[in-house]
């Protein structure tokens, strides 16, 4: 098992803007007469699939956190 702390894992992640927001912005910048083509629809479906997958992962992580029991810390943070 990896010994990285949750903070180290977050720091190591690539920072990015939600792809659904980027796609929506691109579509909104288009002229009204430009309709979506098959490629646009495929990109939107792929982004929606990625989003649903991320939501499922987060829901599983929340469920695992709720099931985990509390344990005392070895260190007491300053101010507590």
N, C-alpha and C positions, 0 to 999 in steps of 0.2 A: 504494500500500500504506500502511496506517495506521502511523504512527511511534510509537504508544503502546507502552510497555514492558509485559511480562507483568504486572508488579506494578500498573501503572496500569489494565490491563484487569480484573484481579481486584478492585481497589478500586472500580471503576465498576460491578461486577455487583451485582444486587439480592440481599440476603441472604434466604434462605428455608429453611424446614424441608422435608425430603424429603416430597413429597405422599403417597407410599405409607405413610409413618409416620403422617401425619395421618389418612389414610383408615382404617388399621388401628386406630388409637386410637378413632376414631369408632365403628367396628363393635364393638369390644370393650366400649364403654360402654353399648351397647344391651342391653336385656333379652333373655334367651335365646329367648323366644317370638317375638321380632320377626325375621322372615325377610328375606332380601335381596329387594328388588324389582328390576324391570327397570332403573330409573334407577340404583340402586346398582351393578348389574352393569356397566352402560355406563360409569359413572364409574371403576370398578375397571379395566376394559379400557383406557380412555383413559390412566389413570395408568400402567398397565403398558406401554403403547405409548410413552409419554414416557420412561419409565425405560429401555426397550430402546434407544430412539434415543440417549439420553445415553450409554449404555454403548458403542454403536457409534461415536459421536464420539470418546469417550475412547480406544477401541482404535485408531482411525485416528491419533489424535494420538501415542499411544505408538509405533505402528509408524513414523510419520514421524520421531519423535525417535531411535529406534534406527537408522534409516537415515542420519541426519545425522552429519556428521563433526565431530570436535572442532576447536575453534579457540581460539587463545590470547586472553585478555582484554587489553584495553588498560589496565585498572586491576588492581592486585593488592590484594585485600581485606586489611584489617589482620588480623594474626595468622597470615598464610601466608608 
